């Protein structure tokens, strides 16, 4: 049974970048470029190499670059799209619950310059002979993480975002990346929008990929504001039931779902996927308790009642940025040991 991580990994202390996790969704975007200027490409590359190596040493089959260069998984890519203004930030609630200062959409969305992702991939891939996965935000999530002052129409905006994201996806594939993931957590909060147009736009992001590139989507139920927060308003996991068949009908080959925070009804959910591989979240990403190997095995075994082993992967619920490094690695080691029991 293959294992993977989802995106973020704790940034090494040597990297002076304030991110989503340390600022709790606040003003991190305003300071990102200044902080980036205070470090060097060499230091960032070394940090990426370090976190990829750490994931591989923990046994992960398909690691990510840890999103080390990013202030968060969304706005890093948005900085490479024309039509998005990072100078004049505006205030709004993201995911309907969390206040943040966000960039504004002020003109047509197009790509601008070369994508940063091929270089990110090449740097990360030098750390291992295992395939490195690179992540991008999806249209629904970008829309929910910006302020639209131009389109005033999410269907048109989403379509143009999908076309722009697709260019970055194709650039990644051209650089040799064979595992490309689109993050669309807003899908779990707005399943009706997803069914109306969001899932089709998500699928559009993968247009034109070679057959040897694995198309992956990730839809978690949301981060809390801090580690071990009990009262955070996550998306309703039952939204997965609403969108399962529609996702299964797309070109997406692997779907990453959150399960550790609040277990899904696997008997209702997993049979709805006729062909999609499920990367099941079996370790919590914002809880300090380390799941035991036996506990993880039990959940994987429960999933195997409905999926064959070659269509089940073991993963965290989401990115690991909230966790101290040692805690993240302890969870990953137990994850990989559990997965090996089904090899």
N, C-alpha and C positions, 0 to 999 in steps of 0.2 A: 504494500500500500504506500503510495507516494505521499510525501509531506511537503508543505509549502508554507511560507509566510505571506502576509497580505500586503504590507506596504512599509509603514514607518517602523524604525528601530530606534532605541534610545541613542541620541546623539552623543558622541564622545565629549568629554569635558573640554577637549582642546578646540572644539568648534564653537565660535562665539555667536551662533545664530539662535535668536529667540524664535520659538515656533508655536504652533497651535496649542501644544500641550502645556508649555510653561507660562503662556499668557492667557490661557483659558478663553480663547476665541476673541480676545479684545483688540488691542492696537498693534499687534506684532507686525502687521503688514506695513505700517508707516515707517518702521525702523529697519526693515529687512535689507534694503540696498546699502545703508550705512554699515550695518553689521557685516554684510558680505564683503564690503570694501576693506574691512579690518582684518581679513584673513587672506589666504592665498589659495590658488588652484591646487598647489602641491599639498597643502594641509588638508584640503577638502578631499582630494583624491586618496590620501593616506587614510582618512577617516572612513571613506567608502570601502576601501580595501579591508580595513579592520572589521567593519560590521558584516561584510559578506563572509569573511573568514570565520567570524564568530558563529554565524548561522550554520555554516557548513560543518564546523567542529561540533555543533550541537546535533548534527545529523540531518539537517534539512536538505531535501533533495532539490527543491527549486527555491532558492533564496531570492530576495529582492535587493536593490541597492540601498535599502533602508531609508530612502528619501532624504538623505543627509543634506543635500544642497537646498532643500525646500523649506520655506516658512510654513507651508502646509501642502497637502497633496493636491489642492485645487488651484491656488493662486500662482504657484510656480509656472504652470502651463499658461495661465491667463496672461502672464507678463509677455508671452510670445504670441499674443493675438492682438492684431490691430482692432481698434474700436473700444478698448477697455482702458479706462483712465485710472491710474494708481496715484495721481497727484492730488486729486480732489475726492477724498473718501467721503462716504455717506454712512449714516447710521440706520440700521434696520435689524430686525430679528431674523436669525437664520434658523432653519428647521422649525420656525414658529415659536421658539422657546428661548433662544440665546441671543443677547444683544451683541453686536459687533460693528466695527468700522470697516466698510467694504468698498472695493473699487466700483466705479460706475461705468455702465455701457453707454457710450456717447456717440457711437457711429457704427457703420457696418462691420461685422465680424469677419476678419480675414486673417490668414497667417501672415507673419511678418518676419523676414530674415530666415536663417537656418534654424531648424528645431534643435534645442539643447539635448534632446533625449538620446540621439545616437551616441554622442560623446559620453553621456551618463552611462549608457549601456556598456560601451567599450571599456570604460574605466572599471566598472563593477565586474565585468567578465574576466578581466585579467587576474582577479583574485582566486578564481576557481575554474575547474574543468566541468563543473555542474552548470546547467543552464540557468542564467539569471533572468528573472522576470522584471519588467518595468511597468509601472502603473501610470494611468492618466485619469483625470476626472471626466465624467460623462456630462452630456448636455443638461439634464435635469438638475444635477448637483451644482454645476456652474451657475445656472439661472438662480438657484436658491442661495448662492453665495456671492452675488453681485447685486447691484441696483440698476435696473433697466430704465434708462432715460432716453431711449432711442426707438426701440421696436414696439413696445407696449403690446406685444403679441408673442406669447411663449411658443406657439407653433412655428412661426417664422424664425424667431431667435434660436430655437432648438435645432431647426434644420440647418441654419448657417453654422452653428456651433459644431454640429455633427460633421459637416463638410470640412471644417477647419481641423477638428480633432483627427479626422481620417488622414489628413496630410501628415500629421505627426506620427500616426500609427504606421503609415507606409514608409516614412523615413526610418523608423525603428526597425521595421522588417528588412529594409534595405541594408541596414548596418549589421544584420545577422541575428537580431533578437528573435527568438522563437517562442516566447511566452509573453503575451501582451495582455494586460488587464485594464479594463475600464471600470472605474469606481463609480457606482450610482446608488449611494445610500438613500437618496431622496425618494427612490422608487418605493422603499418600504414605508415612507411617510405619506406618499401620494400615489397609491396604487391605481386610482381612477385615472389620474393624469398619465401614468405609465401605460395603461391600457389604451388610452385615447391616442397618444402619439409618442410618449417617452420611450417605450420599448422599441418601436420602429426606428427612432432616432439613435438609440443605443446601438442597434444592429447596424445602422448605416455607418457608424464609426469604424467598422471592420471591413468595409467594402474593399475588394481588390487584393486582399491578403493572399499570399501563396498558401497552398494546402498544407505545407509543413510548419506553418505558424499556428500555435494554439490560441484560440480566441477565448478570453476569460472575462467574466463580469463579476463584480463584487457588490453585494447589497447588504450592508449591515443595518442595525437598528439604531445606531448613533452612539457617540461618545458622551460620557458624563463630563462634569466640570472639573472633577478631581478624582484621584485614586480612592477607591472604596466608598464612593458616594452611593447611598442606598435609594435616594428619592428622585433620581434623575428620570425625566420623562422620555423614555425610549419610544421608538416607533413600535406599533403593534405588530408582533411577529406573525399574527394571523394574516397580515398583508401578503406574506409569501404564498398563502393558499390562493389568493386572488390572481396572482400574476404568474404562477408556476407554469401553466400550460402555454401561455403566450411566450414566455421566455424559452420554453422547450422547443417552440416552433421556429425560433430564430437560428442564425448561424453560430450562436455562442456554443462553445463546446464544454466549458467548465464554468460552473456557477458557484461562487463562494457565498455561503449563508451563515449567519450568526446562529449558534445553538447553545453555547456554553452559558451565556448570561441567563437565559430562560429557555428551557428545553422546548423544542417544537413537538407537535404531535406527528411523529415520523410516519405513523401508519396512514395518516391523511395526506401528508406532504410529499413524501418521497415517491410514491407510486405515480404521482402526476408528471414525473420526469421520465419520458420514454427513452430518451437517448442522451440527455445531458449528464456529464460527470458532476458530482457534487463535492466541493471542498467544504467539509463540515467543520464549523468552528467548535472545537472541543476544549479550548482553554480560554479563560476570561482574560481580557486585555486591560481591565481597569479594576481588578481585584488582586489584592496582595497574597491571597491564599494560593498556594501551589497545588494544582490538581494532581492526584496520585496517578501512577501508571494504571492501576486497577480501575480507577474511576473512568479514565479516558478509554480504556479497553471496553468497559461496559457500554459506553455510549456508541463507540464504533461498531460493536457487535450488534447493538440494537438497530443501527442503520443498515447493517448487512442483511437484515431480514427482508429488506425491500430493494436493495441495490447489490449488484455483483461487485466483487472486490475491485475490479478494474474500472469501475465507475464511482469509486469513493476515494477521496483524498482526506487527509487529516491536516487541520490548519487551526490557527487562532481565530477568534471571532473577527478581529480587525487588526489594525496596526498596533505595534507594541510601544508606542512613544511615551505612554504614561508610566511605564514600569521602570524601575531602576534596572540597570544592565544585568546585574547578577540574578535578579528575580525573573527577568525575561528569559534568560538562558536556562534557568532551572525549569521553567515551564516548557521550553522547547525541548529540552533533553527528555522530559517525561513524555511529551508528545511523540517524539520520534521512537522512543523505546516501545510505546504502546502500538504504534503503527507497524513496527517490525514484527509484532506478534501475529500479524495477519498476512505476512509475506509468504 
